[in-house]
Amino acid sequence: MAAPAEAYEQRVTPLELFFDLVFVFAITRVTALMAHDLSWETIGQGLLVLAALWWGWGAYGWLTNHVSGDDDRARVVVIVAMAAMVLVALAVPGAFADHALLFALGYLAMRIAHLALWWVASSDDPDVHVAVGRLVPTAVTGPLLIVAASFFDGSLQAALWIVALALDYGGPYVRGVAGYRVHPTHFAERFSLIIIIVLGESIVAIGVGAGDEELDAAIAVAAVLALLTSAALWWAYFDVVAGLAARRLAELQGTARNMLARDAFAYLHLPLIAGIELFALGVEQVVGHTDEALKVEAATALFGGVALYLLAHVAFKLRATGSFGPARLVAALVCVACIPFATDWNAVTALAVVTVITIVLIAYEVFRFRDARARVRLAS
């Protein structure tokens, strides 16, 4: 059922991409949760839900890195998990309200299915089997606390969510990741593909924001600006950094490889995903209100989302390669500095400023590091 880690380098399978379709459906619902009644509270709730969804997706990312997608039992379990995930996605807009229990039970079922399959699949590999056993207490307790949170509301509900996520995320850090077997090429490809899928949310946001509005010049300009910014975010990840991180993951062995997979991919990809999701929320608000100034929450999502994405890149590159990206840090700080002023700008103007910041960043890196980029490509 599970192949030895060094026996071959598998590629991302159609089963995994099929699973990702449900995940992308769920994150579109996160945008709906935040945008329905845009406020700091709904943004906070959306980010908590996104963190839970990301950890659930990551759990299956690790699982399918170990279990072959050709195994019938794996296929059945993943499809059952997808069914649970569909219910989770449907419940996302009401995850802190009327549909809190449905969200929590669906999420718990998805996570239990993951643990059950991994436990069975690792039975012939004692190291992995023990590692999965170490994961069980926090991986079960976290989702159970989200179930408990569904019976409350307000601050207590949010507090239970935070404790649940802290336990879930903290498990692999406190208990360690020794014993797992990571196929580096497949693992890095899996996470890079999810970045593309989530970037698609910023494209979908254009259509959602436009809604039934009559297509005019302002919406057309906003759509092009949103696409250009999304392209810059794509470039920032895939031009060099993703390849360097994948290469470094392949160079390491054993626990050192597992720790890099945990830190750079499982942990540090969350702020990358959150940044894209916030940017998508900002785009939806811009396209839907092209002739108005943005609310402070929308301006924060638009500029803060890009800033968070770039700051996560700085951390990702530093953890994966040991090198620092000062230009991205500067661009992130410029985005943050723009937030207080953006509420006085026309929405399209605010988006144009974001676009200029990201394109100038990419242009600077292309010309400043052209020799280093050529060497990286030559070595690939």
N, C-alpha and C positions, 0 to 999 in steps of 0.2 A: 504493500500500500504506500509506504514511504520509501523513497530512494535514499541511499547514502548521500551525504552532503556533497562529496567531491566526485561522485560517480558521473554526473553529467550536469550541464547547466541548462535547466529548463527555461522556457520562455513563458510569458504571460499567456494563459489559456483562454479560450472562448468562454468557459464557465466563469472565470474571474471577471471578464468584461461584462458578462451578463449580470453578474452580481452587482457590478458598479452602476448599472442602470437604475437599480432601486435606490442606491445611495444618492445618486444625483437627483432623483425625484425627491428624496428626503430633504436635501439641502435647498432645493427650490422652495420647499415648504417652510424652511427656516426664514428665508427672505420674506415670505408671506406673513409669518408670525411677527417679524420686526416692523414690517411696513404697514400692517393693518391699522395700527394706532401708534404711530411712531413716537417713541418716548425713550428716556433712559432706561425705564423699567423693561420695556419690550426688547430693547437692544441687549440688555443684560440677560434676559430670559433666552433670547435667541442664541447668544454666545454659549450659555450653559448647555442648551440642547445640541448645539454644534459640537461642543467638546465631547458629549456623550456619543453622538453619532460617529465622530472621528475615531474614538477609542474602539467602538464596535467594528468599524470598517478595518481599523488597524489590526484588530484581533484576527480577522479573517485573512488579512494580508500576510500575517505571520503563519497562520494555519496552512494556507494554500501554497506557501513557500516550502512547506514540509510534506504535504499530502498531494498526491497526483490528482489532477482534475479528471483523469480517465477512469478513476475508481468509481464504481457505481454507488457505493455507500457514501462517498464524498459528495457525489452529485446530488443524491437524495437529501442529505443533510443541508447542503448549501441552498437548495431550492426551498426546503422547509424554512430555513433562516430568512430567505428572501420573502416568503409569505408573511413571516412575522414582521419583517422590515417594512413591508407595504402598509401594514396596520400602524406601525410606528410613524411612518411618513404621513399617513392620513391624519394621525392624531397630533402631529407637531404643532399646528397653530393653536391647539387647545391643550398643550402639554402642561401648562400651569393653571388650567381652568377645567372646563367640562370634560375634556378627554385625557386628563392626567393619568387615570388608572389604565386606560387602554394603551397609552404610550408606554407606561412603566411595565405592564405585563408583556407587551410585544417585545420590548427591549430585553427584558429578562429572558424570554424564550429564545431570542436570537443568541444571547450570550451563553445560555446553558447548552444550546445545540453546538456551539463552537467548542466548548470545553469537553463535551461528551465525545465528539468526533476526534479531537486531538488526543484525548486520553486513550481511546481505542487504537488510533493510528500509531501511537508511540509505544504500544505494548511490547514491540520487539526491539525497542531501543531504550535501554534503561536510563541513559543520561537525559534524554528528552522526556521520558516518562516522569522522572523525578522533578524535572524543571516545570512540567505542566502541573504537577501536584503542588509545587510551591506557589503557583499562580492562583490556584482555586480559591483560597480564603478571601482575598481581596476582590477577585473577579466575580465572586458571587455576592459578597456583602455589599459592594457598591450598587449594583442593580437592585438588590433588595431594599436598600435605603431609598432609592428612587420610587419604588413601590410604596414604601411607607410615607414618603413625601406627598404622594397623591392624595392622602387623606387630610392634608392640611392646606393652608393657603398663606399668602403674605410672606413675611420675613422668615417664619419657621420653615415653610416649604422651600424657600431659596437656600436657607442654611443647610437643610438636609441634602439638597442637591450638591452643594459645595463640598460637604463632608463626603458624600458618595463618590464624587469625582476625584477628590483628593486621595481617598483610599484606593480607587481603581487605578489611577495614574501612578500612585506611589508604590503599588505592589512590586512591579518589575525593578524599581529603583532600590527599594529597601531589601527585597528578597534576592535581587540579582538576576542575571540572565544567563548564568553558566548552564551549559548542557544543551541549549538549543543549537540547531544546525541551520545556518543561514546560507542559502544559495545566493551569492552576491549579485550576479547579473540579473536574475529574476527579481530579486528584492528591490534593487534600485529602479529597474524598469517599472515594477508595479507602482511604486510611489511617484515616479515621474509621470506615468499615465494618468494618475488621479489628479495631478496638478492641471493637466490639460482639460480633464473632464470638469473640474471645478471652475477653471477659467471660462468654460462654456456658460457658466451661470451668469457671468458679466455680460455675455452676448444675449442670453435669454432675457436679462433684465431690461435690455433696450425695448424688446417687444412688449414686455409686461408694463413698463412705464408708459409706452405709447398708448396702450389700451385701444380704446375706440376714438382717440383724438384724431382729428384731421391731419394728415401728413402735410407739414409745412417746412419751410427752410430751417427753422430753429430745431425741429425734431431731427431733420436730416443731418444738420451740422453736429448735433449732440450724439447721434448714432455713430458718425464717423470718428468723432473724438473719443468716444467710449471704446471703439474697436482699436484705435491707435494706442490708447493707453493699455488695453488688454494685451496687445502685441508687444508692447514694451515690457510688461510684466512677464510675458512668456519668454522673451529674449533674455531677461535677467536670470531666469532659472536655467534655460536650456543652452545658452551660448557656450558657457564654460563650466560653471559651478556644478551642474548635475553630473557631467562627465567626470570631473575631478573627484567628486564624492563617490561615484560608482567605482572608480579605479582604486580609491583608497580602501573601500570596503572589500574589494577583491584581494588587495595586498595583505590585509590582516587575516588572522586565523583565530579560531576558538572563541574564548570569552571576549577578547579584544574586539573581534569583528561583531559579536553580539552586542557589545556595549555601544559601538558606533551605530549599529542599526537601531538600537533603542533611542539613543540620544538625538542623533542627527535626523533620523527618519520618523520614528514613532512620536517623539516629543516635539522636535523643532518644526515638523511639517504642520503641526496644529496652528501656530501663529501665521504660517504661510496661507493655510486654508482660510483662517479667520479673516486675514487681511483682504483676500480676494472676495470673500462673502460680504464684508463691510463695503468694499468698493462697489460691488454689484448693487447693494442696497442704495448707495449714493447715486449710482447711475440711474436706477429706477426712479429715484426722486427727481433727478435733473430732467430726465426725458418727460416725466409726467407734469413738470412745472417749469417749462422752459422760459416762461415770461415772468417768473417770480424770483425772489431771493430765497436761498435755502434756509430752512430752519436750522438751528444750531446742531440738532441731532443729525440731520442729513449732511451738513457740512463736515461734522466730525467723522461720520461714516465714510464720506468720499475721500477726504484728505487723510484722516486717521487710518483708514483701511490700507491705503498705499504705504503710509509710513510704517504701519505694523508689518506689512509684507516685506518691505526693504530692511527693517531692523531684524526680522527673522532670517533674512538672507545673510546678514552680517554674522549672526550667531551660527547659522548652518555652515557657512563657509569656514568660520573659525573652528568649529568643532570637527568638521570633516577633513579639512586640509591644514589647519593651523595658521592660515593666513587671514589678514584683516582686510575689510573692504571699506576704506574711509569715505569714498565717493558716495556709496549707498547710505552710509550714516548721515552724511551731510544732506543728501536729498530727502531722507526721512525727516530730518530736523526742519528743513525748509517747508515740507508739507505740514508738519505740526504748527509751525509759525504762521501758516496761512489761515488756519482755522478761525481765529477771531475776526479776520477781515472778510472771510468768505460769505458770512451772513449779510454783508452789505453789497455783494456782487450779484449780478444776474446769474441764474443757475448755470447757463451755458458758459458764461465767462469763467465761473469757478471750475467747471470741468475742463475748459481750455487750459487753465493754469496747471491743473494736474497733468494734463497731456504734455505740456511744455516741459515740466519738471522731469517727467519720466523719459521723454525722448532725449532731452539734453543729457541726462545721466547715461543712457545707452550710447549716445554718440560719443561722449567723453571716453567711456570705457573702450569702445571700438578703436578709437584712434590712439588713446593713451597706452593701451596694452596690445596693440596689433601684433607685435612680435611674439609676445607670450601666448596669445590666442592661436597664432599659427603653429607654435610648438605643441600646444595641447592637441590641436587637430591632427598634426602629423603623427603624434604618438597614439592616437585613438585607433 
